[in-house]
Structure formats: structure tokens, C-alpha cells
Amino acid sequence: MQKFLFLSYLFLAVACKENTEEQIPDYVIPAEKMATVLVDVHLLEASLNVGLGANAVNPSFIGKAVTEQVNEDVLKKHGVSKQLYDTSFIYYSRHPQILNEIYQTVLNELSKKQAEILNQ
């Protein structure tokens, strides 16, 4: 009887356990790759903001230029379609815990790149 109660309790504990690690769907860019893509997106945006990119002469074109550049350069570099990027960004926006972790990685990588540049 004791063994039955123990097994019942164990089964209940396992069945009621929260799933703390959410499984990311196949139609979403994995978090690590999304972080890498976002690093390049933010580097591109920064280069446009300081005038290193095409169309930077006219600030009103920056939004359009970033979108076009993201489509053509960054996403192509990472083998990601615009639709997959958008779908993934929406997914992660609806899961702020995961998005926060992704952006922690992005900030760490951007900080490393900034330190490399400053140390040259």
C-alpha cells in the first residue's frame, strides 16, 4: 500500500510539474540564431544612424533603408526569409521571457564588438 501511495504521489508530482522550458516551434528561428540575426540588424541600424550606410544622407529614408537592407543583406547572410524573420519576431514578442534572454545575448555581443573597436 505504501508503495502504491508513493508511486501515486510521484506520478502526480510529475504530471503537475510546470513546463518551465517552452518548446520553440519549428516555424520559428531558434533563439541563438535569432540573437545573431538581431546583432547584425542592430549593427546595420547603427551604421545607418551614423551615416555609414546607403541613404543615410536623408534621415527620412533610414526606416525604409533599414527594412530594405535587413531583407537583402542581413537575412540573406543568415539564410532567413523575411517571412520567417517576421514570424519569429512576433512569436518572441509574445514570449517576453525568451525575448529578454535573446536581447541579453544581443547586448552582450554588441558590447564585445564595441570593446573590440575601442581597443584598436
NORLIN-V798961 format. One record per run of one state. SS is the DSSP state (h for helix, s for strand, l for the rest). FROM is the first residue (numbers start at 1). LEN is the number of residues. Records with the same first field share a line. If there is no record, write none. Layout:
BEGIN
SS=FROM-LEN, FROM-LEN
END
This chain:
BEGIN
l=1-1, 17-14, 50-9, 79-3, 94-2, 119-2
h=2-15, 31-19, 59-20, 82-12, 96-23
END
